[in-house]
Amino acid sequence: MKRIYYFLVFAVILSAGVYFLHGAEAPVCESPDGLTMVSFERLDGGRMVYSVERDGKTIIKSSKLGLETREENLSEGFEIDDIDYASVEEKWTQPWGENKEMTDHHNEFAVNLSNSEGTHLTIRFRAFNDGVAFRYEVKSEKEQLTLTGEKTEFNFAGEGTSWSIPANFETYELDYRKLPLSEVADGNTPFTFRMDNGTFGSIHEAALYDYPEMTLRRNDDGVMQADLAPMPDGTKGIVKGEFKTPWRTIQIGDAAVDLINSSMILNLNEPSKIADTSWIKPQKYVGVWWGMHIGVQTWVMGRQHGATTENALRHIDFAVENNIQGVLFEGWNCGWENWGGSQSFDYMKPYADFDVERIVAYAREKGVELWMHNETGGNIPEYEAVMDKAMAQYAAWGVHALKTGYAGGFKDGYRHHSQYGVQHYQRVVECAAKHQLMIDAHEPIKDTGIRRTWPNMMTREGARGMEWNAWSEGNTADYLCTLPFVRLLGGPMDYTPGIFDLDYNRAKADKNRIQWNGDNSKCCIKTTLARQIANWVIIYSPLQMAADLIENYEEHPAFEFFRQFDADCDWSEALAGEIGEYIVVARRAGDRFFVGAGTNSEAREVDVKLDFLKQGERYEAVIYGDDVKSDDRNDYIIERRVVTADDTLHIAMAEAGGCAVTLIPKAE
């Protein structure tokens, strides 16, 4: 009977791309375009493996599956009960995002298994045109289980090249390594690779809510295996007897930019749980921030305090004059004097020189969104005890944006990326949603697409951002050309771009301020000015900052780009690029288009077809590019011309350079 049943299933679902390769024990699922295939096999002893192919070429060869708990063995000893199949094609919209109109098109099979202890395990596989994903769904008779590990392997079928940061359970602010796949001992995700056969891919996870983060570590068999962030006692966490893991994802493409253009991570998350999203508004912002990092302002109240009433009003005026919607103030609240000690902050009490009532009233009068900032210093118990009350106060002030920070070790030995950390970050997002607050999280848990389900989770840091240029050797142009193909595959990043004073000359010359911070020989921005402008397009964030001191933008001709720029885009596409070499991205907001291009340490010329423009429409292109004839990184050109969808834009970039373009429909 079993053979007849499987034959009938084969006949019914063959068109959906799900079928059996070798009979009942080896179900296979193809992507809708037929190019990508994931298969499952149950081996002797009930061990389970999977494999992945792309266009007939094996990417992931036979790799182990399973979970480890203290109470039960969830890796072997299971028998197949039945297999469910599905094929989905649906369109959905999101209130903001790289692309607001989305399509979820995938084929699926779910292998339902059980063991002699009455435990049911489902391994659900999905195949998309842009990759494959799977997760574990457990139903145990026990009330809870102690998670001790995960057997999941990613056994690469050949040699290739990888780009990743080292595995670390506390920070993602590490530099990228370009290594042969065979030489990687460990790595965090997204873990991006290119096989020698030409296929590109990236391993990550989706829908991480109540589980430790997954990193990759080479096991004793020489295979990359899931390694979960531990709790202080060495276990990986506590889960209910009935639970689902995050999705384990492998984005796949034939070109590097295919990974950027993938929507698989978002499609693996559930629809929005926020019914009314009208208060969730992408925006541009400025603020009191960069001055502290370069050492000309302080977070704590004193002679050089940045977040003062006078400075606040000045920033609000600047925002109004320059088509900027929001203003951020770090160091507004009491407690910064405890930094490095108790790490204790008062999240509702402003410093005496920050008249919050006056500032709130002035911002409301001017139509500017105020941002509050909550640095926790890793003191999670203190923050969770007061965050609901603090957020209620911010809501009463009319605030809709909150930047959070976790610069410091968590108390009691907990890791940032452990189950404890993941649960905390999610509690913050849900509490913020209750008070209609958008979240910009720094020192966060990595993005796994939960912004679809909780669209108030707008952006986060999670990599070496702009501040690294203030007090370290800085971020190179090669790093910036790697970032879109690794970190940004997870989701938006608050990189805080757009520094115009590349050598901090204004700050260094101000003798009335505090002593210069750091080694002057190291402190500078390692790109051209044009690349700083291009980063507003390349490094996607729905909350996009012009991060420099606002006096460096005043009367600067090139700042016109940011005035015209719209962070609330409707469509995006990475047009061209190679990992660590260069990147070209186009975005549309309403009827306006923006293009950003950047190169690594090599000068480069690229041709950009403008066929993404509306046919029959004429556009005024304003091009902010490098002065390639100059050796000065500060030198730029602004060129204007009229173009159509039939034109090609030739872009010349200096070393560590870039180009940004606005394309606005031309009135006849």
ChimeraX attribute file (.defattr): number of C-alpha atoms within 10 A of each C-alpha:
attribute: neighborCount
match mode: 1-to-1
recipient: residues
	/A:1	6
	/A:2	9
	/A:3	10
	/A:4	9
	/A:5	10
	/A:6	17
	/A:7	15
	/A:8	11
	/A:9	17
	/A:10	19
	/A:11	10
	/A:12	12
	/A:13	14
	/A:14	14
	/A:15	11
	/A:16	20
	/A:17	22
	/A:18	27
	/A:19	25
	/A:20	18
	/A:21	14
	/A:22	10
	/A:23	13
	/A:24	18
	/A:25	13
	/A:26	16
	/A:27	22
	/A:28	23
	/A:29	29
	/A:30	28
	/A:31	25
	/A:32	22
	/A:33	13
	/A:34	15
	/A:35	17
	/A:36	25
	/A:37	27
	/A:38	26
	/A:39	23
	/A:40	25
	/A:41	22
	/A:42	20
	/A:43	13
	/A:44	9
	/A:45	10
	/A:46	16
	/A:47	17
	/A:48	22
	/A:49	20
	/A:50	24
	/A:51	22
	/A:52	28
	/A:53	19
	/A:54	20
	/A:55	12
	/A:56	10
	/A:57	14
	/A:58	19
	/A:59	26
	/A:60	19
	/A:61	18
	/A:62	20
	/A:63	21
	/A:64	20
	/A:65	25
	/A:66	20
	/A:67	18
	/A:68	17
	/A:69	19
	/A:70	12
	/A:71	12
	/A:72	15
	/A:73	15
	/A:74	23
	/A:75	20
	/A:76	17
	/A:77	18
	/A:78	22
	/A:79	18
	/A:80	17
	/A:81	13
	/A:82	14
	/A:83	17
	/A:84	12
	/A:85	19
	/A:86	14
	/A:87	18
	/A:88	15
	/A:89	10
	/A:90	9
	/A:91	10
	/A:92	11
	/A:93	13
	/A:94	18
	/A:95	18
	/A:96	23
	/A:97	25
	/A:98	24
	/A:99	20
	/A:100	16
	/A:101	14
	/A:102	17
	/A:103	15
	/A:104	16
	/A:105	20
	/A:106	27
	/A:107	22
	/A:108	26
	/A:109	26
	/A:110	22
	/A:111	21
	/A:112	19
	/A:113	19
	/A:114	20
	/A:115	17
	/A:116	9
	/A:117	12
	/A:118	10
	/A:119	19
	/A:120	21
	/A:121	26
	/A:122	22
	/A:123	20
	/A:124	19
	/A:125	26
	/A:126	27
	/A:127	32
	/A:128	28
	/A:129	23
	/A:130	25
	/A:131	28
	/A:132	28
	/A:133	24
	/A:134	24
	/A:135	21
	/A:136	21
	/A:137	18
	/A:138	22
	/A:139	17
	/A:140	19
	/A:141	12
	/A:142	12
	/A:143	10
	/A:144	14
	/A:145	19
	/A:146	17
	/A:147	22
	/A:148	18
	/A:149	20
	/A:150	20
	/A:151	16
	/A:152	21
	/A:153	25
	/A:154	24
	/A:155	21
	/A:156	20
	/A:157	16
	/A:158	14
	/A:159	16
	/A:160	18
	/A:161	17
	/A:162	25
	/A:163	26
	/A:164	26
	/A:165	23
	/A:166	22
	/A:167	20
	/A:168	17
	/A:169	20
	/A:170	19
	/A:171	20
	/A:172	22
	/A:173	15
	/A:174	14
	/A:175	15
	/A:176	21
	/A:177	15
	/A:178	18
	/A:179	14
	/A:180	15
	/A:181	19
	/A:182	16
	/A:183	13
	/A:184	19
	/A:185	15
	/A:186	20
	/A:187	24
	/A:188	25
	/A:189	24
	/A:190	29
	/A:191	23
	/A:192	30
	/A:193	27
	/A:194	24
	/A:195	18
	/A:196	11
	/A:197	13
	/A:198	13
	/A:199	19
	/A:200	24
	/A:201	27
	/A:202	24
	/A:203	23
	/A:204	27
	/A:205	27
	/A:206	24
	/A:207	23
	/A:208	24
	/A:209	20
	/A:210	21
	/A:211	25
	/A:212	30
	/A:213	27
	/A:214	25
	/A:215	24
	/A:216	26
	/A:217	22
	/A:218	20
	/A:219	14
	/A:220	8
	/A:221	8
	/A:222	12
	/A:223	18
	/A:224	24
	/A:225	24
	/A:226	23
	/A:227	24
	/A:228	24
	/A:229	28
	/A:230	22
	/A:231	20
	/A:232	14
	/A:233	9
	/A:234	9
	/A:235	16
	/A:236	25
	/A:237	23
	/A:238	18
	/A:239	18
	/A:240	15
	/A:241	16
	/A:242	17
	/A:243	16
	/A:244	19
	/A:245	20
	/A:246	24
	/A:247	23
	/A:248	21
	/A:249	23
	/A:250	27
	/A:251	25
	/A:252	28
	/A:253	23
	/A:254	16
	/A:255	16
	/A:256	23
	/A:257	22
	/A:258	21
	/A:259	26
	/A:260	22
	/A:261	17
	/A:262	19
	/A:263	22
	/A:264	26
	/A:265	27
	/A:266	21
	/A:267	20
	/A:268	22
	/A:269	20
	/A:270	14
	/A:271	17
	/A:272	17
	/A:273	13
	/A:274	16
	/A:275	6
	/A:276	9
	/A:277	17
	/A:278	9
	/A:279	11
	/A:280	19
	/A:281	19
	/A:282	21
	/A:283	17
	/A:284	24
	/A:285	24
	/A:286	25
	/A:287	26
	/A:288	26
	/A:289	22
	/A:290	23
	/A:291	20
	/A:292	20
	/A:293	18
	/A:294	21
	/A:295	19
	/A:296	21
	/A:297	22
	/A:298	22
	/A:299	24
	/A:300	22
	/A:301	22
	/A:302	12
	/A:303	10
	/A:304	18
	/A:305	21
	/A:306	28
	/A:307	27
	/A:308	24
	/A:309	19
	/A:310	13
	/A:311	16
	/A:312	27
	/A:313	17
	/A:314	12
	/A:315	24
	/A:316	25
	/A:317	16
	/A:318	18
	/A:319	25
	/A:320	15
	/A:321	10
	/A:322	15
	/A:323	17
	/A:324	25
	/A:325	19
	/A:326	26
	/A:327	24
	/A:328	24
	/A:329	23
	/A:330	21
	/A:331	27
	/A:332	31
	/A:333	25
	/A:334	19
	/A:335	22
	/A:336	21
	/A:337	14
	/A:338	13
	/A:339	15
	/A:340	10
	/A:341	9
	/A:342	11
	/A:343	18
	/A:344	20
	/A:345	21
	/A:346	18
	/A:347	23
	/A:348	17
	/A:349	14
	/A:350	18
	/A:351	22
	/A:352	13
	/A:353	15
	/A:354	23
	/A:355	16
	/A:356	19
	/A:357	12
	/A:358	13
	/A:359	19
	/A:360	20
	/A:361	13
	/A:362	16
	/A:363	23
	/A:364	15
	/A:365	9
	/A:366	13
	/A:367	14
	/A:368	21
	/A:369	23
	/A:370	25
	/A:371	24
	/A:372	22
	/A:373	19
	/A:374	22
	/A:375	25
	/A:376	24
	/A:377	24
	/A:378	22
	/A:379	20
	/A:380	19
	/A:381	12
	/A:382	14
	/A:383	21
	/A:384	15
	/A:385	10
	/A:386	13
	/A:387	18
	/A:388	16
	/A:389	15
	/A:390	18
	/A:391	25
	/A:392	18
	/A:393	15
	/A:394	23
	/A:395	17
	/A:396	11
	/A:397	16
	/A:398	18
	/A:399	22
	/A:400	25
	/A:401	27
	/A:402	20
	/A:403	20
	/A:404	21
	/A:405	19
	/A:406	18
	/A:407	17
	/A:408	17
	/A:409	15
	/A:410	19
	/A:411	12
	/A:412	9
	/A:413	10
	/A:414	21
	/A:415	23
	/A:416	27
	/A:417	27
	/A:418	25
	/A:419	25
	/A:420	23
	/A:421	26
	/A:422	21
	/A:423	17
	/A:424	19
	/A:425	19
	/A:426	18
	/A:427	15
	/A:428	20
	/A:429	21
	/A:430	18
	/A:431	17
	/A:432	23
	/A:433	22
	/A:434	14
	/A:435	19
	/A:436	24
	/A:437	27
	/A:438	26
	/A:439	24
	/A:440	25
	/A:441	27
	/A:442	21
	/A:443	21
	/A:444	24
	/A:445	26
	/A:446	25
	/A:447	26
	/A:448	23
	/A:449	26
	/A:450	24
	/A:451	24
	/A:452	26
	/A:453	17
	/A:454	21
	/A:455	24
	/A:456	28
	/A:457	25
	/A:458	27
	/A:459	26
	/A:460	25
	/A:461	23
	/A:462	24
	/A:463	24
	/A:464	21
	/A:465	18
	/A:466	19
	/A:467	19
	/A:468	16
	/A:469	20
	/A:470	24
	/A:471	17
	/A:472	13
	/A:473	15
	/A:474	19
	/A:475	20
	/A:476	17
	/A:477	26
	/A:478	20
	/A:479	19
	/A:480	26
	/A:481	25
	/A:482	26
	/A:483	24
	/A:484	27
	/A:485	28
	/A:486	25
	/A:487	26
	/A:488	21
	/A:489	27
	/A:490	22
	/A:491	24
	/A:492	26
	/A:493	28
	/A:494	23
	/A:495	24
	/A:496	24
	/A:497	22
	/A:498	24
	/A:499	25
	/A:500	24
	/A:501	18
	/A:502	20
	/A:503	18
	/A:504	19
	/A:505	10
	/A:506	12
	/A:507	18
	/A:508	17
	/A:509	10
	/A:510	12
	/A:511	10
	/A:512	9
	/A:513	14
	/A:514	15
	/A:515	11
	/A:516	15
	/A:517	15
	/A:518	14
	/A:519	12
	/A:520	13
	/A:521	8
	/A:522	15
	/A:523	20
	/A:524	22
	/A:525	24
	/A:526	22
	/A:527	26
	/A:528	30
	/A:529	28
	/A:530	32
	/A:531	32
	/A:532	25
	/A:533	28
	/A:534	28
	/A:535	23
	/A:536	26
	/A:537	26
	/A:538	27
	/A:539	20
	/A:540	24
	/A:541	28
	/A:542	22
	/A:543	25
	/A:544	30
	/A:545	24
	/A:546	23
	/A:547	21
	/A:548	22
	/A:549	21
	/A:550	18
	/A:551	12
	/A:552	14
	/A:553	20
	/A:554	11
	/A:555	9
	/A:556	10
	/A:557	10
	/A:558	19
	/A:559	19
	/A:560	16
	/A:561	19
	/A:562	22
	/A:563	14
	/A:564	16
	/A:565	22
	/A:566	24
	/A:567	26
	/A:568	24
	/A:569	23
	/A:570	20
	/A:571	18
	/A:572	22
	/A:573	19
	/A:574	21
	/A:575	18
	/A:576	18
	/A:577	23
	/A:578	15
	/A:579	24
	/A:580	21
	/A:581	18
	/A:582	26
	/A:583	27
	/A:584	26
	/A:585	26
	/A:586	23
	/A:587	26
	/A:588	23
	/A:589	17
	/A:590	11
	/A:591	11
	/A:592	18
	/A:593	24
	/A:594	26
	/A:595	26
	/A:596	26
	/A:597	32
	/A:598	36
	/A:599	30
	/A:600	25
	/A:601	20
	/A:602	15
	/A:603	16
	/A:604	18
	/A:605	12
	/A:606	18
	/A:607	12
	/A:608	18
	/A:609	15
	/A:610	18
	/A:611	12
	/A:612	15
	/A:613	21
	/A:614	14
	/A:615	11
	/A:616	9
	/A:617	13
	/A:618	18
	/A:619	21
	/A:620	17
	/A:621	21
	/A:622	19
	/A:623	22
	/A:624	27
	/A:625	28
	/A:626	28
	/A:627	21
	/A:628	17
	/A:629	9
	/A:630	11
	/A:631	11
	/A:632	13
	/A:633	22
	/A:634	16
	/A:635	15
	/A:636	22
	/A:637	13
	/A:638	16
	/A:639	11
	/A:640	13
	/A:641	10
	/A:642	14
	/A:643	20
	/A:644	21
	/A:645	16
	/A:646	13
	/A:647	13
	/A:648	14
	/A:649	14
	/A:650	10
	/A:651	18
	/A:652	20
	/A:653	24
	/A:654	28
	/A:655	20
	/A:656	26
	/A:657	31
	/A:658	33
	/A:659	29
	/A:660	29
	/A:661	26
	/A:662	25
	/A:663	25
	/A:664	19
	/A:665	19
	/A:666	12
	/A:667	8
	/A:668	4
